[in-house]
Amino acid sequence: MDEREGTFACQFDRELGDGTRVRVEDQWSRSDAQDGFVVDRTIRVDESGGVAGVRTELLVDSALPAAHAEWQFFIPGALYNRNDTNLDGKEDYLGSYVQEYRDDRNGQLAVLAYLPSARLGFSLARTLSPKFDYPLSDDELISGRIVSESDIGSLGLISEAETPLRLRAGYPFGEERTFGLDTTGRGWEGFLPAVSGVQAAVQYELRVFEAPDLTEAIWSVGERQRFRLKTAPTPLPMPLEQLAHHRFALTQQYFRAWSEDEDPRRPAGYLTHFSPRNGQTLGSLLEFGFTGAQSMHALASIRRGHREGVPLWITRGRQVNDFFVRECQSENGFAEGLYDTRSQRFVQWFTGILMPFQYSNDENEVRAYLGSQITDALIPIAAELRDVSGNYTRTMCEAMYSILLAYEEESRHGIVQAEWLAAGERLGDFLLRTQESDGSWYRGYSPSGEPLTRPEEWFGRGHVEQRSGTIFPVPVLAALHRLTGKKEYKDAALRAADFVADTYVADVLYCGGLNDTTQVKSVKIDSTGVLFAMRSLITAFRVGGEQRHLEAAVRAAKVVSSWLFLWDVPFPAESLLEESDFKTTGWAICDAIPAGSYIEDVLLEFVGDLLDVATAAAIPEFVDICELVLNGMQQGLSIPGKMLGYAAPGIQCEGFMTSYWLSAPETALFSGAVGKRKGDDNDTCNGFVNAAALCGLDTVREVYGMLDFASIRAGIAS
């Protein structure tokens, strides 16, 4: 060790038994934030021997005395608090707090341990983003031992009883235990070629800092990394309005209305679940809410039709909403979410990634579409679910919320859609009847309004998971209060906001946003869950004006930002995303099962809500986040001159692979889940993709009258 002007230089020379000689040099210096150290590490192979590869780890132990169970953790998109939303005292996915993730799964290139009793955060981050990576073969994925000069490292932590908490950084990467579509928890790791002259460099920052709670510690890590990584909005391929035009034009091509002779129910909707490469619709479902977003498309169509004076678009949106309120809702307010136009009946549960279960009871046929891992895990649950009738709280509320907003849009133009409002009140009364005494709602309900809790693998274990339906009704109730003036809607919304703040916000237990599952968990920790919580809380603040709801909305918004990629992942040569120059900055990680391996589009819908929090709380940094999202999530959209091999302009896939799910290599007919590699899209387009983008932009236009984020930011800052 050599100390020079505040810098500690450490050198480690190691001769392996086979003759390989490796030198590792670290230089430790005080960081500019004065709350930690920067570590510059160089690795060099001085002499090759008999081993194929070498890798290094940086291990940092905490000397702070604390009981094992007291630590709270954060790894972006993978580990929040203790990953224990079923409250059984165990980590829900790996069953362990020995966790490490490849850099291309870590949106902020950071990990955090937080000690509540001392109000101290303990973080380790990579401060210069990886610049290159190489494709992996099936044999390499199976073996779990990768030798290449990839710049992808890893970050993680070790928290085990009777040992100090340890933060770790590997270069190249190592995942001692992992999960995705593979539930075995097997590990894998990368190595630099042990060839004389091979060298690499990597930089880390170790911080010990004060924070009043886990949320503020997460925010501190994210803001510090946004500064260190020099995160900036991705340049747009064309102006947002032109991009929105391509999205809208594409969606209109998939509109379909059935005559009474074809189907007495006269369904209408946008069949936007299709293959991007051939444009052919997959299946025959009209889905209200979740991935289908039929009434959200209708809202976008009605708004644009009025704005641009196109009656056809307005008429189409009206047909969709009319079908829903006329045929999909019962007198008691319960609403169906899935209509199969092929069989002319309502169906339940299987949508999104699990749509093949909707069309087949044959295990071999489902396996051909989804692969063996998902099929084998879910076949028993699917069999039980087929005997359960009902719908999700989310999809009932999503569908009606857009219809109520469309009612308001029509009213502004002198058109009163009385049936739409009446349907909204029926759902509102259903929500009033089913709300629990603590202000909560269950994840799903039967047609008679009974809470659904079985199978618990699907509807959740314990009150945090089962009551995750509470994050959805507040906007509906607020809209009904606005339209009818009925106090009971307002009161119910505020009680629900209290439950959300106390149950999900306080301990960073956000979960339950998604309706489908990949197998390990049904009620997952996911980005959608915290987004809906944020929307509900800022909506409650606008309705009731209570400061605690604004404070909770701010806390949720800070956790929302933790799901974003703050840097651009390098993709393997000749992959789709490398060839299209796809940028990951601003994209949101989907959920904690594949962790950051998979990014998706949902945050586009909530840009207006995040701006609302920014305005109400005067936090211009949230405007920065919104701009990162809006610019970044235009990547992967097919436009003239950059079609990505898609069938038409305006197509964007549901998600993209930033890393590997470590599933056993397998070919499947429905490739949205199986057989995908880093640099692939998920080969599936769903309705919510363009609906979310269009409605998110419409919200910003309505509130601010523009899409100029510099002006919006300046207005908030002043």
C-alpha positions as a printed Julia matrix, in Angstrom:
718×3 Matrix{Float64}:
   0.0     0.0     0.0
   1.3     3.46   -0.92
  -0.24    6.73    0.28
   0.23    9.77   -1.98
  -1.52   13.09   -1.28
  -4.7    11.54    0.05
  -4.69    8.66   -2.43
  -4.07    5.12   -1.27
  -2.53    2.84   -3.87
  -2.89   -0.89   -3.33
  -1.21   -3.55   -5.44
  -1.91   -7.27   -5.43
   0.24   -9.73   -7.38
  -0.83  -13.34   -7.57
   0.84  -16.29   -9.21
  -1.61  -19.09   -9.76
  -0.52  -22.69   -9.44
  -0.45  -23.21  -13.19
   1.99  -20.32  -13.79
  -0.52  -17.6   -14.61
   0.51  -14.27  -13.09
  -2.09  -11.53  -12.47
  -1.67   -8.02  -11.09
  -4.55   -6.01   -9.57
  -3.97   -2.36   -8.65
  -6.44   -0.18   -6.74
  -6.2     3.55   -6.16
  -8.47    4.88   -3.43
  -9.22    8.61   -3.35
 -11.77   10.8    -1.6
 -14.84   11.35   -3.78
 -15.96   14.86   -4.69
 -19.11   14.34   -2.61
 -16.89   13.95    0.47
 -19.0    11.07    1.75
 -16.97    8.22    0.34
 -14.14    7.01   -1.86
 -13.52    6.4    -5.54
 -11.73    3.15   -6.33
  -9.87    2.92   -9.65
  -9.05   -0.72  -10.33
  -6.82   -2.07  -13.08
  -6.4    -5.77  -13.86
  -3.56   -7.11  -15.95
  -2.46  -10.61  -16.94
   1.34  -10.49  -16.83
   1.95  -14.07  -17.82
  -0.32  -16.76  -19.14
  -0.34  -20.3   -17.82
  -2.8   -23.15  -17.89
  -6.05  -21.52  -16.75
  -8.54  -20.2   -19.27
  -9.65  -17.05  -17.47
  -9.45  -14.82  -14.41
 -11.84  -12.51  -12.59
 -11.64  -10.19   -9.58
 -13.97   -9.09   -6.82
 -14.01   -6.0    -4.65
 -15.46   -6.91   -1.23
 -16.32   -4.21    1.32
 -17.39   -5.24    4.82
 -19.47   -3.07    7.13
 -18.17   -2.59   10.67
 -21.49   -1.19   11.86
 -23.07   -3.37   14.54
 -26.54   -4.46   13.49
 -28.77   -7.5    13.71
 -29.0    -9.36   10.41
 -32.74   -8.73   10.06
 -32.39   -4.96   10.51
 -30.71   -4.21    7.2
 -32.81   -2.95    4.31
 -31.56   -3.34    0.76
 -31.86   -1.88   -2.7
 -30.72   -3.16   -6.07
 -32.49   -1.34   -8.93
 -35.37   -3.36  -10.32
 -34.4    -6.44   -8.31
 -34.32   -5.96   -4.53
 -36.49   -3.53   -2.54
 -36.22   -3.49    1.25
 -36.07   -7.24    1.82
 -38.16   -8.56   -1.11
 -40.71   -9.92    1.35
 -44.18   -8.76    0.36
 -45.81  -11.97    1.61
 -44.31  -11.18    5.05
 -43.07  -14.69    5.79
 -39.61  -13.48    6.78
 -37.96  -14.95    3.69
 -36.72  -13.37    0.48
 -39.47  -14.07   -2.06
 -37.42  -14.93   -5.17
 -34.01  -16.38   -4.31
 -34.72  -17.13   -0.67
 -31.4   -15.5     0.17
 -29.71  -12.13    0.59
 -26.66  -13.34   -1.26
 -27.45  -11.47   -4.45
 -25.37  -10.14   -7.32
 -26.44   -8.89  -10.73
 -24.73   -8.32  -14.04
 -24.29   -4.66  -14.88
 -26.69   -4.94  -17.82
 -29.42   -5.89  -15.32
 -28.68   -2.91  -13.05
 -30.29    0.3   -14.29
 -28.33    2.54  -11.92
 -25.11    0.51  -11.67
 -25.41    0.65   -7.89
 -26.34   -1.37   -4.8
 -27.36   -0.11   -1.38
 -27.68   -1.38    2.17
 -29.5     0.87    4.62
 -29.37    0.71    8.4
 -32.53    2.3     9.88
 -31.29    2.55   13.46
 -28.25    4.58   12.42
 -29.97    6.31    9.47
 -27.0     5.42    7.32
 -26.78    4.3     3.73
 -23.91    2.12    2.56
 -23.62    2.04   -1.25
 -21.3     0.74   -3.93
 -21.61    1.93   -7.53
 -19.84    1.61  -10.83
 -19.24    5.17  -12.03
 -18.14    4.62  -15.64
 -20.66    2.6   -17.62
 -19.64   -0.56  -19.53
 -18.86    0.06  -23.18
 -18.87   -3.31  -24.95
 -20.21   -6.86  -24.73
 -20.24  -10.04  -26.79
 -23.0   -12.52  -27.66
 -23.25  -15.74  -25.69
 -23.9   -19.12  -27.25
 -26.36  -21.69  -25.98
 -23.46  -23.82  -24.74
 -22.07  -20.89  -22.73
 -25.45  -20.16  -21.18
 -25.81  -23.78  -20.18
 -22.26  -24.1   -18.81
 -22.4   -20.85  -16.84
 -18.68  -20.2   -17.43
 -17.97  -17.39  -19.89
 -14.47  -16.41  -21.04
 -14.39  -13.15  -23.03
 -13.15   -9.57  -22.86
 -16.64   -8.28  -22.09
 -16.85   -5.04  -20.13
 -19.88   -6.29  -18.18
 -19.2    -6.58  -14.47
 -21.58   -7.1   -11.56
 -22.64   -5.57   -8.27
 -24.28   -7.16   -5.27
 -24.35   -7.8    -1.57
 -24.01  -10.57    0.98
 -26.06  -10.53    4.16
 -25.88  -13.7     6.17
 -26.31  -14.39    9.86
 -23.24  -14.02   12.1
 -21.25  -12.16    9.42
 -20.89   -8.47    8.63
 -22.86   -7.09    5.75
 -20.74   -7.13    2.61
 -21.03   -5.21   -0.64
 -19.37   -6.78   -3.63
 -18.34   -5.87   -7.16
 -17.15   -8.42   -9.71
 -15.2    -7.89  -12.91
 -16.08   -9.55  -15.18
 -19.53  -10.37  -13.88
 -20.51  -13.02  -11.39
 -23.97  -14.04  -10.18
 -23.53  -16.51   -7.35
 -27.26  -17.15   -7.4
 -29.67  -15.9    -9.99
 -33.23  -16.1   -11.18
 -35.29  -15.3   -14.24
 -37.08  -18.01  -16.12
 -34.79  -20.53  -14.46
 -35.95  -21.28  -10.91
 -33.0   -23.43   -9.85
 -31.03  -20.44   -8.54
 -27.89  -21.65  -10.31
 -25.04  -19.19  -10.61
 -22.82  -18.2   -13.5
 -19.81  -15.97  -14.05
 -17.52  -14.39  -16.6
 -13.72  -14.39  -16.9
 -11.14  -12.32  -18.71
  -8.97  -14.47  -21.0
  -5.82  -15.43  -19.07
  -3.6   -14.35  -21.93
  -0.44  -12.37  -21.36
  -1.03   -8.66  -21.92
  -4.82   -8.72  -21.39
  -5.86   -5.84  -19.15
  -8.97   -3.99  -18.05
  -9.96   -1.02  -15.91
 -13.06   -0.27  -13.86
 -14.05    2.49  -11.42
 -16.29    2.3    -8.35
 -17.57    4.7    -5.73
 -18.11    3.59   -2.15
 -20.31    5.89   -0.07
 -21.45    6.04    3.56
 -24.11    8.72    3.88
 -26.96    9.88    6.07
 -30.59    9.42    5.03
 -33.77    9.54    7.12
 -35.23    6.38    5.59
 -34.8     3.81    2.84
 -36.71    5.86    0.24
 -34.42    8.86    0.7
 -31.38    6.59    0.59
 -32.62    5.13   -2.72
 -33.18    8.64   -4.08
 -29.69    9.71   -2.96
 -28.1     6.77   -4.78
 -30.08    7.46   -7.96
 -29.36   11.18   -8.05
 -25.68   10.59   -7.34
 -25.49    8.07  -10.19
 -27.4    10.37  -12.53
 -24.63   12.9   -11.89
 -21.71   10.46  -12.06
 -22.96    8.7   -15.21
 -23.74   12.06  -16.84
 -27.23   10.83  -17.69
 -28.92   12.91  -20.38
 -32.07   12.49  -22.5
 -31.62   10.35  -25.58
 -31.95   12.4   -28.79
 -35.32   11.88  -30.44
 -35.35   10.28  -33.9
 -38.02   12.83  -34.88
 -40.28   15.27  -32.97
 -42.64   13.72  -30.42
 -45.72   14.84  -32.34
 -44.55   13.01  -35.47
 -43.74    9.9   -33.48
 -47.22   10.03  -31.91
 -48.72   10.36  -35.41
 -47.05    7.1   -36.48
 -48.27    5.33  -33.33
 -51.83    6.52  -33.81
 -51.96    5.69  -37.52
 -50.7     2.19  -36.81
 -53.33    1.6   -34.11
 -56.17    2.73  -36.35
 -55.26    0.02  -38.85
 -56.2    -2.59  -36.24
 -59.68   -1.28  -35.44
 -62.49   -3.77  -35.96
 -66.24   -3.52  -35.37
 -68.57   -6.49  -35.71
 -72.08   -6.15  -37.07
 -75.1    -7.53  -35.25
 -75.29  -10.33  -37.8
 -71.7   -11.32  -37.02
 -72.11  -11.07  -33.25
 -75.28   -9.88  -31.45
 -73.13   -8.13  -28.84
 -71.63   -5.88  -31.56
 -68.11   -5.8   -30.12
 -65.62   -3.19  -31.26
 -61.98   -2.73  -30.47
 -58.37   -2.53  -31.54
 -56.82   -5.96  -32.21
 -53.33   -4.77  -31.34
 -51.81   -7.98  -30.03
 -49.74   -8.91  -33.04
 -46.38   -9.92  -34.42
 -44.29   -6.85  -35.3
 -42.59   -8.58  -38.2
 -45.64   -9.7   -40.14
 -48.33   -7.5   -38.6
 -50.68  -10.44  -38.12
 -52.92  -10.36  -35.06
 -52.26  -13.09  -32.51
 -55.48  -14.39  -31.03
 -58.92  -12.83  -30.95
 -59.23  -11.13  -27.56
 -60.58   -7.68  -26.84
 -58.97   -6.79  -23.52
 -60.09   -3.87  -21.38
 -57.26   -2.71  -19.16
 -53.82   -4.26  -18.8
 -52.09   -5.22  -22.06
 -55.15   -4.69  -24.27
 -56.04   -1.16  -23.1
 -59.13   -0.95  -25.3
 -60.77    2.02  -23.59
 -57.41    3.82  -23.38
 -57.13    3.5   -27.16
 -60.7     4.76  -27.41
 -59.8     7.76  -25.26
 -56.79    8.58  -27.44
 -58.94    8.24  -30.56
 -61.7    10.5   -29.22
 -59.24   13.13  -28.05
 -57.33   13.21  -31.34
 -60.53   13.12  -33.32
 -61.79   16.26  -31.58
 -58.39   17.94  -31.71
 -57.92   17.35  -35.43
 -61.55   17.35  -36.51
 -61.77   13.73  -37.71
 -65.24   12.24  -37.01
 -64.18    8.67  -37.92
 -61.74    8.47  -35.01
 -64.36    9.78  -32.6
 -66.93    7.28  -33.84
 -64.54    4.38  -33.41
 -63.73    5.36  -29.84
 -67.43    5.66  -29.06
 -68.11    2.19  -30.44
 -65.49    0.67  -28.15
 -66.83    2.41  -25.05
 -70.44    1.67  -25.98
 -69.63   -2.03  -26.29
 -68.01   -2.07  -22.86
 -70.78   -0.29  -20.95
 -73.53   -2.14  -22.82
 -72.19   -5.71  -22.75
 -69.23   -6.05  -20.38
 -70.68   -4.65  -17.17
 -73.24   -6.2   -14.83
 -75.92   -4.22  -13.03
 -73.99   -4.54   -9.77
 -71.03   -2.74  -11.35
 -68.73   -5.74  -11.84
 -67.13   -5.71  -15.28
 -65.56   -8.36  -17.45
 -62.13   -7.67  -18.9
 -61.63  -10.16  -21.72
 -63.99  -10.84  -24.62
 -63.07  -13.6   -27.06
 -64.46  -12.55  -30.42
 -63.86  -16.01  -31.82
 -65.96  -17.94  -29.31
 -68.22  -14.91  -28.59
 -67.86  -15.3   -24.84
 -66.11  -13.66  -21.91
 -62.99  -15.36  -20.59
 -60.75  -14.73  -17.59
 -57.2   -14.45  -16.31
 -54.87  -15.51  -19.12
 -53.44  -12.53  -20.93
 -50.13  -10.85  -21.58
 -47.32  -13.4   -21.51
 -49.79  -16.17  -20.62
 -52.24  -15.69  -23.47
 -51.56  -19.18  -24.95
 -53.24  -20.65  -21.85
 -56.42  -18.93  -23.04
 -56.58  -20.94  -26.21
 -55.49  -24.4   -25.21
 -55.97  -26.97  -22.45
 -53.4   -29.25  -24.04
 -50.2   -29.23  -22.0
 -47.98  -30.15  -24.94
 -49.48  -27.45  -27.11
 -48.99  -24.8   -24.42
 -45.42  -26.0   -23.91
 -44.77  -25.55  -27.63
 -45.74  -21.89  -27.29
 -44.3   -20.97  -23.9
 -41.53  -23.5   -23.33
 -41.25  -26.08  -20.6
 -40.22  -23.89  -17.67
 -43.24  -21.58  -17.63
 -45.63  -24.36  -18.62
 -44.5   -26.84  -15.99
 -44.71  -24.2   -13.27
 -48.12  -22.84  -14.2
 -50.14  -25.78  -15.5
 -51.44  -26.75  -12.02
 -52.35  -23.14  -11.19
 -53.99  -22.65  -14.59
 -56.09  -25.75  -14.05
 -57.43  -24.37  -10.78
 -57.98  -20.9   -12.22
 -60.2   -22.21  -15.0
 -62.87  -22.85  -12.37
 -62.6   -19.33  -10.89
 -64.83  -16.6   -12.33
 -63.99  -12.97  -11.82
 -61.81  -10.05  -12.81
 -58.95   -8.0   -11.49
 -59.55   -4.76   -9.63
 -56.91   -3.24  -11.88
 -58.59   -4.01  -15.19
 -62.05   -2.95  -14.03
 -60.67    0.37  -12.82
 -58.39    0.96  -15.8
 -61.19    0.42  -18.29
 -63.61    2.71  -16.48
 -61.07    5.45  -15.77
 -60.43    5.96  -19.48
 -64.15    5.91  -20.21
 -64.75    8.62  -17.6
 -61.97   10.73  -19.1
 -63.56   10.22  -22.51
 -66.89   11.32  -21.0
 -65.21   14.55  -19.9
 -63.63   15.05  -23.32
 -66.98   14.62  -25.06
 -68.64   16.98  -22.56
 -66.16   19.7   -23.44
 -67.51   19.47  -26.98
 -71.16   19.59  -25.93
 -71.82   15.85  -26.14
 -73.25   14.09  -23.08
 -72.53   10.35  -22.96
 -74.95    9.58  -20.15
 -74.5     5.8   -20.38
 -70.76    6.15  -19.85
 -71.22    8.1   -16.66
 -73.94    5.71  -15.47
 -71.52    2.81  -15.98
 -68.89    4.7   -14.02
 -71.29    5.17  -11.13
 -72.17    1.47  -11.17
 -68.49    0.62  -10.79
 -68.11    3.36   -8.18
 -70.91    1.86   -6.12
 -69.36   -1.6    -6.55
 -66.12   -0.17   -5.15
 -67.93    1.45   -2.23
 -69.58   -1.85   -1.33
 -66.39   -3.89   -1.58
 -64.01   -1.49    0.16
 -62.72   -2.96    3.41
 -62.9    -1.1     6.71
 -59.19   -0.27    6.48
 -59.7     1.4     3.09
 -58.36   -1.45    0.99
 -59.51   -3.62   -1.91
 -58.49   -7.13   -2.87
 -56.57   -7.95   -6.03
 -59.58   -9.54   -7.7
 -63.33  -10.12   -7.27
 -65.98  -12.59   -8.31
 -68.96  -11.36  -10.35
 -70.98  -11.15   -7.13
 -68.34   -8.97   -5.48
 -66.62  -11.54   -3.27
 -62.85  -11.12   -2.79
 -60.74  -13.73   -4.58
 -57.89  -15.25   -2.58
 -57.51  -18.73   -4.13
 -55.3   -19.94   -5.61
 -53.01  -17.88   -3.43
 -50.18  -18.47   -5.91
 -52.2   -16.16   -8.17
 -53.96  -13.71   -5.85
 -51.22  -13.34   -3.26
 -50.27  -14.42    0.23
 -50.96  -12.1     3.15
 -52.6    -8.69    3.28
 -49.87   -6.73    1.47
 -50.14   -8.88   -1.65
 -53.86   -9.71   -1.52
 -54.85   -6.08   -0.88
 -52.66   -4.75   -3.69
 -55.87   -3.98   -5.57
 -56.0    -0.8    -3.46
 -53.54    1.01   -5.72
 -56.08    1.19   -8.59
 -59.52    2.61   -7.63
 -58.54    6.11   -6.41
 -58.44    7.81   -9.85
 -61.86    6.33  -10.72
 -63.38    7.53   -7.46
 -61.79   10.96   -7.86
 -63.22   11.3   -11.37
 -66.67   10.28  -10.14
 -66.48   12.82   -7.33
 -65.48   15.47   -9.86
 -68.38   14.57  -12.15
 -71.13   13.93   -9.61
 -70.06   15.84   -6.51
 -70.88   12.83   -4.31
 -68.87   12.98   -1.12
 -68.8     9.22   -0.59
 -66.52    8.81   -3.6
 -64.07   11.35   -2.21
 -64.1     9.77    1.25
 -63.42    6.31   -0.16
 -60.54    7.64   -2.26
 -58.89    9.29    0.73
 -59.23    6.18    2.9
 -57.63    4.15    0.14
 -54.77    6.64   -0.16
 -54.13    6.3     3.56
 -53.9     2.52    3.17
 -51.5     2.84    0.23
 -49.28    5.29    2.11
 -49.18    3.17    5.26
 -48.88   -0.26    3.63
 -46.77    0.2     0.51
 -44.98    3.54    0.77
 -43.74    3.47    4.35
 -41.67    0.28    4.03
 -41.07    0.3     0.24
 -43.28   -2.76   -0.33
 -44.72   -1.74   -3.71
 -46.14   -4.76   -5.52
 -49.09   -6.09   -7.49
 -49.12   -3.89  -10.57
 -48.98   -6.73  -13.1
 -51.72   -9.26  -13.87
 -49.53  -11.96  -15.42
 -46.61  -13.88  -14.03
 -43.54  -15.63  -15.31
 -43.73  -18.3   -12.61
 -41.8   -17.54   -9.41
 -44.34  -15.03   -8.07
 -47.78  -13.92   -9.14
 -47.99  -10.75   -7.06
 -44.58   -9.35   -7.83
 -42.52   -6.35   -6.86
 -42.8    -4.37  -10.08
 -42.5    -0.89  -11.53
 -46.2    -0.81  -12.41
 -47.16   -1.22   -8.75
 -45.27    1.87   -7.63
 -46.53    3.86  -10.63
 -50.17    3.2    -9.74
 -49.43    3.98   -6.09
 -47.92    7.31   -7.12
 -50.91    8.12   -9.34
 -53.37    7.28   -6.58
 -51.54    9.38   -4.01
 -51.13   12.51   -6.13
 -54.78   12.14   -7.19
 -55.84   11.92   -3.54
 -53.84   15.06   -2.79
 -55.59   16.94   -5.59
 -58.96   15.78   -4.26
 -58.44   16.25   -0.53
 -55.49   18.64   -0.26
 -53.95   16.65    2.58
 -50.18   17.11    2.87
 -49.55   13.51    3.93
 -50.81   12.31    0.58
 -48.49   14.68   -1.29
 -45.56   13.57    0.84
 -46.38    9.93    0.12
 -46.71   10.71   -3.61
 -43.24   12.28   -3.56
 -41.81    9.22   -1.84
 -43.43    6.93   -4.4
 -42.1     9.1    -7.25
 -38.58    8.78   -5.86
 -38.91    5.0    -5.93
 -40.38    5.21   -9.46
 -37.13    6.8   -10.61
 -35.16    3.86   -9.19
 -36.64    1.54  -11.82
 -35.08    3.5   -14.71
 -31.92    2.82  -16.66
 -29.61    5.8   -16.28
 -27.12    4.56  -18.88
 -26.97    2.9   -22.28
 -26.33   -0.85  -22.22
 -23.88   -2.08  -24.9
 -25.41   -4.8   -27.07
 -23.72   -7.66  -28.9
 -22.75   -7.07  -32.51
 -25.4    -8.01  -35.07
 -28.18   -8.09  -32.47
 -31.38   -6.21  -33.34
 -30.84   -3.57  -30.67
 -27.18   -2.99  -31.58
 -27.98   -2.65  -35.26
 -30.82   -0.22  -34.54
 -28.63    1.84  -32.13
 -31.16    1.25  -29.36
 -30.52    3.3   -26.19
 -31.67    2.08  -22.79
 -31.48    5.4   -20.91
 -34.96    6.29  -19.62
 -36.42    2.81  -19.97
 -38.14    1.19  -17.0
 -37.32   -2.27  -15.69
 -40.41   -4.47  -15.7
 -40.34   -6.43  -12.43
 -38.14   -8.2    -9.93
 -38.3   -11.67  -11.49
 -36.04  -11.08  -14.49
 -34.73   -7.97  -12.71
 -33.2    -5.55  -15.21
 -32.99   -8.15  -17.96
 -36.27   -6.91  -19.4
 -37.45   -3.33  -19.94
 -40.95   -2.27  -20.97
 -43.06    0.71  -22.01
 -45.57    1.2   -19.19
 -44.06    4.34  -17.67
 -45.08    6.34  -20.74
 -48.65    6.33  -19.43
 -47.63    7.93  -16.13
 -45.47   10.83  -17.31
 -48.32   13.25  -16.61
 -48.71   11.9   -13.07
 -45.0    12.31  -12.36
 -45.12   15.86  -13.7
 -48.11   16.46  -11.44
 -46.03   15.4    -8.43
 -43.17   17.61   -9.65
 -45.49   20.62   -9.87
 -47.3    20.06   -6.57
 -44.09   19.47   -4.61
 -41.87   21.87   -6.63
 -39.27   19.2    -7.47
 -37.74   20.0   -10.89
 -35.63   16.82  -10.77
 -38.81   14.87  -11.5
 -39.14   16.83  -14.75
 -35.67   15.6   -15.66
 -36.87   12.04  -15.06
 -39.94   12.62  -17.25
 -37.79   13.88  -20.09
 -35.5    10.86  -19.81
 -38.57    8.6   -20.06
 -40.33   10.36  -22.92
 -37.2    10.6   -25.03
 -35.79    7.21  -24.16
 -38.95    5.23  -24.69
 -39.24    6.31  -28.29
 -36.34    3.93  -28.99
 -37.48    0.76  -30.7
 -40.37    2.49  -32.48
 -40.39    1.72  -36.19
 -40.35    4.87  -38.35
 -39.62    5.46  -42.05
 -35.92    4.94  -42.59
 -35.56    2.91  -39.39
 -38.04    0.06  -39.58
 -36.22   -2.58  -37.47
 -37.6    -5.24  -39.78
 -41.18   -4.48  -38.68
 -44.21   -4.55  -40.92
 -45.18   -0.85  -40.71
 -44.25    2.44  -39.06
 -45.54    3.04  -35.55
 -44.82   -0.44  -34.18
 -43.07   -0.81  -30.85
 -42.65   -4.08  -28.99
 -43.86   -4.54  -25.46
 -40.32   -5.01  -24.17
 -36.64   -5.5   -24.88
 -33.86   -7.67  -23.48
 -30.94   -5.84  -21.88
 -29.42   -9.08  -20.55
 -30.18  -12.79  -20.24
 -33.0   -14.56  -18.4
 -30.77  -17.62  -18.02
 -33.52  -19.93  -19.18
 -32.49  -23.21  -20.75
 -32.16  -22.46  -24.48
 -35.41  -23.51  -26.07
 -37.38  -22.73  -29.21
 -41.0   -21.73  -28.69
 -43.71  -20.62  -31.1
 -44.73  -17.66  -28.93
 -41.36  -16.06  -28.33
 -42.38  -13.22  -26.06
 -41.15  -15.22  -23.08
 -38.78  -17.94  -24.11
 -35.62  -18.28  -26.15
 -34.76  -14.58  -26.11
 -31.25  -13.22  -25.83
 -29.66   -9.94  -24.94
 -30.29   -7.48  -27.76
 -33.67   -8.98  -28.78
 -37.11   -7.47  -28.62
 -39.82   -9.7   -27.18
 -41.43  -10.08  -30.62
 -44.85   -9.06  -29.29
 -46.91   -5.89  -29.63
 -49.72   -5.26  -27.15
 -52.38   -2.6   -27.06
 -51.08   -0.75  -24.04
 -47.76    0.13  -25.75
 -49.08    2.79  -28.1
 -52.08    3.58  -25.91
 -49.78    4.45  -23.01
 -47.6     6.65  -25.19
 -50.53    8.5   -26.75
 -52.44    9.07  -23.51
 -49.28   10.04  -21.63
 -48.58   12.79  -24.16
 -52.22   13.88  -24.14
 -52.06   14.35  -20.36
 -48.97   16.55  -20.64
 -50.63   18.6   -23.39
 -53.82   19.06  -21.38
 -52.08   20.21  -18.21
 -49.19   22.24  -19.62
 -50.39   23.07  -23.13
 -47.03   22.01  -24.6
 -44.37   19.31  -24.74
 -41.46   21.71  -24.08
 -39.77   20.28  -20.99
 -37.32   23.14  -20.62
 -40.26   25.52  -20.18
 -42.09   23.13  -17.85
 -38.97   22.73  -15.73
 -38.4    26.48  -15.58
 -41.97   27.03  -14.46
 -41.63   24.53  -11.62
 -38.22   25.8   -10.53
 -39.49   29.38  -10.32
